[in-house]
Amino acid sequence: MNSFYQDYCLNEKNGRFRVAIILAGAMSEAIIYQLLLDEGVDKQILDNDRSLGFGKLVTYLKLLKLDKSLSLPMSHFAEIQKKRNSAVHAGANRHKPTIFTADNLVSFNYIIKYFGI
């Protein structure tokens, strides 16, 4: 995680916000994955789920009601997921490419502070 975060900071500092958004999405997935493990979800269930991605991890949090019991910043995760999808998927940029700015990273910076990373 430390290596990803250093890459994130480097990209943010140098104005490469699309790459920073993609890294923010990857780190958010890792945070949620580890959180699920810490809360007792069987690692084998997650590892065997072939459709496991950001959205599915968020769904697991909600199904287990961890979003509420742990008071997680779900709106920030949703914002990062939306921005990451826009940055990664070609179809989202087919008609007009999305321009990313430092403002698009506010939600992730909140997540980093929330989890003390």
N, CA and C of each residue as an Amber inpcrd file, in Angstrom:
protein
   351
   0.8290000  -1.1890000   0.0000000   0.0000000   0.0000000   0.0000000
   0.8770000   1.2570000   0.0000000   1.9700000   1.2020000   0.7300000
   2.8550000   2.3600000   0.8190000   3.3810000   2.7590000  -0.5600000
   3.7540000   1.7730000  -1.3590000   4.2750000   2.0450000  -2.7080000
   3.2040000   2.6980000  -3.5850000   1.9760000   2.1770000  -3.5090000
   0.8690000   2.7750000  -4.2660000   0.6370000   4.2110000  -3.8260000
   0.6770000   4.4360000  -2.5060000   0.4230000   5.7790000  -1.9970000
   1.5140000   6.7510000  -2.4330000   2.7530000   6.3060000  -2.4380000
   3.8340000   7.1620000  -2.9120000   3.6480000   7.5150000  -4.3890000
   3.2370000   6.5180000  -5.1900000   2.9520000   6.7750000  -6.6060000
   1.7950000   7.7530000  -6.7530000   0.7650000   7.5700000  -5.9270000
  -0.3930000   8.4630000  -5.9440000   0.0590000   9.9030000  -5.6720000
   0.8330000  10.0850000  -4.6080000   1.3030000  11.4340000  -4.2340000
   2.1470000  12.0540000  -5.3430000   3.0040000  11.2620000  -5.9560000
   3.8420000  11.7510000  -7.0460000   2.9850000  12.2130000  -8.2280000
   1.9870000  11.4240000  -8.5730000   1.1130000  11.7940000  -9.6900000
   0.2600000  13.0060000  -9.3530000  -0.2310000  13.0730000  -8.1320000
  -1.0200000  14.2370000  -7.7090000  -0.1590000  15.5050000  -7.7650000
   1.0440000  15.4150000  -7.2330000   1.9540000  16.5610000  -7.2010000
   2.2870000  17.0690000  -8.6070000   2.4120000  16.1470000  -9.5580000
   2.8010000  16.5060000 -10.9170000   1.6180000  16.7070000 -11.8640000
   0.4290000  16.7780000 -11.3000000  -0.7450000  17.0940000 -12.1090000
  -1.2320000  15.9720000 -13.0090000  -0.8110000  14.7590000 -12.7430000
  -1.2960000  13.6120000 -13.5210000  -2.4960000  13.0180000 -12.7790000
  -3.5980000  13.7470000 -12.8650000  -4.7600000  13.4290000 -12.0460000
  -5.4920000  12.1670000 -12.4990000  -5.4820000  11.8590000 -13.7960000
  -6.1180000  10.6240000 -14.2730000  -5.4300000   9.4090000 -13.6380000
  -4.1160000   9.3940000 -13.6400000  -3.3660000   8.2900000 -13.0430000
  -3.6010000   8.2660000 -11.5330000  -3.6310000   9.4260000 -10.9050000
  -3.8870000   9.4960000  -9.4610000  -5.2590000   8.9280000  -9.1230000
  -6.2630000   9.2170000  -9.9460000  -7.6120000   8.6720000  -9.7340000
  -7.6010000   7.1530000  -9.8420000  -6.8890000   6.6260000 -10.8320000
  -6.8160000   5.1710000 -11.0120000  -6.1360000   4.5310000  -9.7990000
  -5.0620000   5.1320000  -9.3300000  -4.3850000   4.6240000  -8.1360000
  -5.2760000   4.7410000  -6.9000000  -6.0200000   5.8170000  -6.7970000
  -6.9510000   5.9920000  -5.6730000  -7.9870000   4.8740000  -5.6740000
  -8.4630000   4.5160000  -6.8580000  -9.4200000   3.4150000  -6.9610000
  -8.8130000   2.0950000  -6.5340000  -7.5870000   1.8320000  -6.9770000
  -6.9050000   0.5850000  -6.6020000  -6.6690000   0.5220000  -5.0930000
  -6.2480000   1.6360000  -4.5100000  -6.0160000   1.6520000  -3.0680000
  -7.3180000   1.5300000  -2.2890000  -8.3800000   2.1390000  -2.7910000
  -9.6810000   2.0250000  -2.1250000 -10.1660000   0.5810000  -2.1380000
  -9.9640000  -0.1080000  -3.2560000 -10.3050000  -1.5340000  -3.3230000
  -9.5210000  -2.3130000  -2.2750000  -8.2240000  -2.0460000  -2.1750000
  -7.3860000  -2.7520000  -1.2100000  -7.8240000  -2.4630000   0.2270000
  -8.2040000  -1.2280000   0.4950000  -8.6790000  -0.8600000   1.8330000
  -9.9360000  -1.6410000   2.1740000 -10.8910000  -1.6720000   1.2550000
 -12.1480000  -2.3790000   1.5080000 -11.8880000  -3.8810000   1.6460000
 -11.0590000  -4.4440000   0.7790000 -10.7290000  -5.8650000   0.8320000
 -10.1650000  -6.2200000   2.2110000  -9.1910000  -5.4440000   2.6780000
  -8.5850000  -5.7090000   3.9830000  -9.5940000  -5.5090000   5.1110000
 -10.4390000  -4.5130000   4.9700000 -11.4710000  -4.2600000   5.9740000
 -12.4070000  -5.4590000   6.0950000 -12.7980000  -6.0300000   4.9580000
 -13.6610000  -7.2140000   4.9740000 -12.9670000  -8.3870000   5.6750000
 -11.6880000  -8.5800000   5.3780000 -10.9380000  -9.6440000   6.0530000
 -10.8700000  -9.3900000   7.5550000 -10.5880000  -8.1410000   7.9320000
 -10.4950000  -7.7880000   9.3470000 -11.8110000  -8.0090000  10.0820000
 -12.9190000  -7.9140000   9.3610000 -14.2380000  -8.0860000   9.9610000
 -14.7240000  -9.5320000   9.8870000 -13.8280000 -10.4450000   9.4830000
 -14.1530000 -11.8700000   9.5550000 -14.6410000 -12.5300000   8.2860000
 -14.6580000 -11.8280000   7.1640000 -15.0550000 -12.4610000   5.9020000
 -13.9610000 -13.4490000   5.5130000 -14.3740000 -14.6470000   5.1390000
 -13.4460000 -15.7080000   4.7560000 -12.6810000 -15.2950000   3.5010000
 -11.3580000 -15.2910000   3.5900000 -10.5000000 -14.8840000   2.4620000
 -10.7850000 -15.7080000   1.2160000 -11.0940000 -16.9750000   1.3990000
 -11.3600000 -17.8560000   0.2650000 -12.6070000 -17.4200000  -0.5110000
 -13.5980000 -16.8940000   0.1770000 -14.8060000 -16.3960000  -0.4960000
 -14.4300000 -15.2450000  -1.4260000 -13.6240000 -14.3130000  -0.9230000
 -13.2100000 -13.1680000  -1.7350000 -12.2960000 -13.6120000  -2.8790000
 -11.3520000 -14.4880000  -2.5790000 -10.4000000 -14.9330000  -3.5990000
 -11.0670000 -15.7510000  -4.7060000 -12.1340000 -16.4680000  -4.3760000
 -12.8230000 -17.3080000  -5.3700000 -13.8920000 -16.5560000  -6.1540000
 -14.1710000 -15.3330000  -5.7700000 -15.1830000 -14.5290000  -6.4670000
 -14.5520000 -13.9190000  -7.7150000 -14.8360000 -14.5030000  -8.8550000
 -14.2180000 -14.0770000 -10.1170000 -14.7240000 -12.7260000 -10.6150000
 -15.8160000 -12.2540000 -10.0650000 -16.3340000 -10.9460000 -10.4860000
 -16.0650000  -9.8780000  -9.4250000 -15.1000000 -10.1750000  -8.5580000
 -14.8070000  -9.2410000  -7.4790000 -14.1050000  -8.0060000  -8.0230000
 -14.6660000  -6.8770000  -7.7340000 -14.1110000  -5.5930000  -8.1220000
 -14.5830000  -4.5560000  -7.1220000 -14.3190000  -3.3290000  -7.4170000
 -14.6590000  -2.2290000  -6.5150000 -16.1390000  -2.2640000  -6.1310000
 -16.9960000  -2.3370000  -7.1340000 -18.4360000  -2.3200000  -6.8820000
 -18.9010000  -3.4840000  -6.0260000 -18.3670000  -4.6580000  -6.2840000
 -18.7620000  -5.8420000  -5.5280000 -18.2520000  -5.7600000  -4.0890000
 -17.0690000  -5.2170000  -3.8940000 -16.5530000  -5.0380000  -2.5420000
 -17.4550000  -4.1000000  -1.7410000 -17.8970000  -3.0400000  -2.3790000
 -18.8150000  -2.1010000  -1.7250000 -20.1280000  -2.8100000  -1.3930000
 -20.5910000  -3.6440000  -2.3080000 -21.8250000  -4.4090000  -2.0640000
 -21.6610000  -5.3160000  -0.8500000 -20.5200000  -5.9890000  -0.7370000
 -20.2610000  -6.8290000   0.4410000 -20.3220000  -6.0010000   1.7240000
 -19.7280000  -4.8140000   1.7030000 -19.7860000  -3.9460000   2.8880000
 -21.2310000  -3.6570000   3.2870000 -22.0420000  -3.3590000   2.2810000
 -23.4380000  -3.0150000   2.5550000 -24.2450000  -4.2250000   3.0020000
 -24.0340000  -5.3750000   2.3590000 -24.7580000  -6.5950000   2.7490000
 -24.4640000  -6.9850000   4.1940000 -23.2320000  -6.8140000   4.5880000
 -22.8270000  -7.1480000   5.9560000 -23.1150000  -6.0080000   6.9330000
 -23.6480000  -4.9090000   6.4090000 -23.9990000  -3.7190000   7.1840000
 -22.7860000  -3.1180000   7.9020000 -21.6250000  -3.3550000   7.3250000
 -20.4060000  -2.7800000   7.8960000 -20.3230000  -1.2870000   7.6290000
 -20.9590000  -0.8600000   6.5430000 -20.9600000   0.5690000   6.2330000
 -21.5530000   1.3690000   7.3810000 -22.6010000   0.8220000   7.9920000
 -23.2620000   1.5290000   9.0910000 -22.5850000   1.2550000  10.4400000
 -22.2750000  -0.0100000  10.7060000 -21.6930000  -0.3450000  12.0080000
 -20.3100000   0.2700000  12.2000000 -19.5750000   0.4780000  11.1060000
 -18.2450000   1.0760000  11.1970000 -18.2380000   2.5550000  10.8060000
 -19.4120000   3.0900000  10.4750000 -19.5410000   4.4920000  10.0490000
 -18.5360000   4.8440000   8.9530000 -18.5240000   4.0230000   7.8980000
 -17.5710000   4.2120000   6.8040000 -17.9840000   5.3720000   5.9040000
 -17.0180000   6.0220000   5.2990000 -17.3060000   7.1480000   4.3920000
 -17.7520000   6.6410000   3.0100000 -18.9360000   6.0390000   2.9530000
 -19.3990000   5.3710000   1.7310000 -19.5790000   6.3350000   0.5660000
 -20.0010000   7.5520000   0.8320000 -20.1810000   8.4980000  -0.2700000
 -18.8330000   8.8110000  -0.9240000 -17.7770000   8.8070000  -0.1450000
 -16.4370000   9.0570000  -0.6930000 -15.9580000   7.8640000  -1.5260000
 -16.2390000   6.6580000  -1.0440000 -15.9060000   5.4700000  -1.8370000
 -16.6740000   5.4810000  -3.1580000 -17.9520000   5.8390000  -3.1000000
 -18.7790000   5.8830000  -4.3180000 -18.2300000   6.9140000  -5.3040000
 -17.7990000   8.0350000  -4.7980000 -17.2400000   9.0860000  -5.6540000
 -15.9510000   8.6190000  -6.3240000 -15.0940000   7.9570000  -5.5580000
 -13.8470000   7.4340000  -6.1310000 -14.1500000   6.3670000  -7.1790000
 -15.1040000   5.4990000  -6.8830000 -15.4590000   4.4530000  -7.8470000
 -15.9500000   5.0710000  -9.1640000 -16.7950000   6.0720000  -9.0560000
 -17.3280000   6.7500000 -10.2510000 -16.2010000   7.4040000 -11.0610000
 -15.3320000   8.1090000 -10.3820000 -14.2180000   8.7860000 -11.0720000
 -13.2500000   7.7750000 -11.6800000 -12.9420000   6.7060000 -10.9270000
 -12.0420000   5.6790000 -11.4240000 -12.6060000   5.0120000 -12.6730000
 -13.8870000   4.6870000 -12.6390000 -14.5200000   4.0840000 -13.8150000
 -14.4450000   5.0070000 -15.0150000 -14.6480000   6.2780000 -14.7780000
 -14.5590000   7.2540000 -15.8580000 -13.1370000   7.3520000 -16.4030000
 -12.1530000   7.2000000 -15.5360000 -10.7540000   7.2910000 -15.9510000
 -10.2840000   6.0510000 -16.7000000 -10.8740000   4.9040000 -16.3660000
 -10.3850000   3.6300000 -16.9020000 -11.1260000   3.1740000 -18.1560000
 -12.4380000   3.2990000 -18.1580000 -13.2490000   2.7010000 -19.2160000
 -13.3340000   3.6100000 -20.4450000 -12.9380000   3.0600000 -21.5690000
 -12.9100000   3.8250000 -22.8230000 -14.2920000   4.3370000 -23.2060000
 -15.3130000   3.5520000 -22.9660000 -16.6680000   3.9550000 -23.3290000
 -17.1220000   5.2270000 -22.6320000 -16.6200000   5.4430000 -21.4270000
 -16.9880000   6.6430000 -20.6800000 -16.3970000   7.8960000 -21.3100000
 -15.3730000   7.7200000 -22.1210000 -14.6960000   8.8620000 -22.7380000
 -14.8610000   8.8850000 -24.2530000 -15.7850000   8.1080000 -24.7570000
 -15.9700000   7.9590000 -26.2000000 -16.3240000   9.2680000 -26.8840000
 -17.2340000  10.0150000 -26.3250000 -17.6950000  11.2440000 -26.9770000
 -16.8810000  12.4710000 -26.5680000 -16.5510000  12.5310000 -25.2930000
 -15.7940000  13.6820000 -24.8030000 -14.9250000  13.2160000 -23.6320000
 -13.6120000  13.2390000 -23.7930000 -12.7300000  12.7860000 -22.7110000
 -12.9310000  13.6030000 -21.4320000 -12.9220000  12.9140000 -20.3130000
 -13.0440000  13.5630000 -19.0190000 -11.7030000  14.1770000 -18.6330000
 -11.7450000  15.4160000 -18.2240000 -10.5580000  16.1030000 -17.7300000
 -10.6090000  16.0380000 -16.2020000  -9.5520000  15.5340000 -15.6080000
  -9.5020000  15.4100000 -14.1540000  -8.6500000  16.5330000 -13.5700000
  -9.0400000  16.9520000 -12.3660000  -8.3300000  18.0110000 -11.6550000
  -8.0710000  17.5660000 -10.2150000  -7.3620000  18.3700000  -9.4900000
  -7.0850000  18.0700000  -8.0800000  -8.3810000  17.9470000  -7.2770000
  -9.4180000  18.6760000  -7.6780000 -10.7070000  18.5980000  -6.9780000
 -11.2920000  17.1910000  -7.0090000 -10.9540000  16.4150000  -8.0430000
 -11.4660000  15.0550000  -8.1540000 -10.8430000  14.1120000  -7.1250000
  -9.8120000  14.5570000  -6.4430000  -9.1100000  13.7130000  -5.4710000
  -9.5220000  13.9910000  -4.0310000 -10.4010000  14.9430000  -3.8230000
 -10.8130000  15.3230000  -2.4660000 -11.3910000  14.1390000  -1.7020000
 -12.2530000  13.3600000  -2.3510000 -12.8640000  12.2110000  -1.6710000
 -11.8220000  11.1990000  -1.2290000 -10.8560000  10.9490000  -2.0860000
  -9.8320000   9.9770000  -1.7110000  -8.9580000  10.5090000  -0.5870000
  -8.6330000  11.7670000  -0.6310000  -7.8380000  12.3470000   0.4550000
  -8.5770000  12.2360000   1.7900000  -9.9100000  12.3150000   1.7450000
 -10.6950000  12.1220000   2.9610000 -10.5730000  10.6760000   3.4370000
 -10.6530000   9.7230000   2.4890000 -10.5290000   8.2900000   2.8500000
  -9.1720000   8.0300000   3.4840000  -8.1340000   8.6050000   2.9100000
  -6.7790000   8.4220000   3.4700000  -6.7180000   8.9310000   4.8970000
  -7.2920000  10.0930000   5.1310000  -7.3020000  10.6430000   6.5000000
  -8.1470000   9.7720000   7.4290000  -9.2930000   9.3140000   6.9410000
 -10.2060000   8.5010000   7.7470000  -9.5080000   7.2370000   8.2550000
  -8.7600000   6.5800000   7.3600000  -8.0980000   5.3220000   7.7270000
  -6.6810000   5.5380000   8.2600000  -6.2230000   6.7740000   8.3090000
  -4.9210000   7.0740000   8.8780000  -3.7550000   6.5470000   8.0710000
  -3.9020000   6.5920000   6.7720000  -2.8240000   6.1000000   5.8820000
  -1.9090000   7.2500000   5.5260000
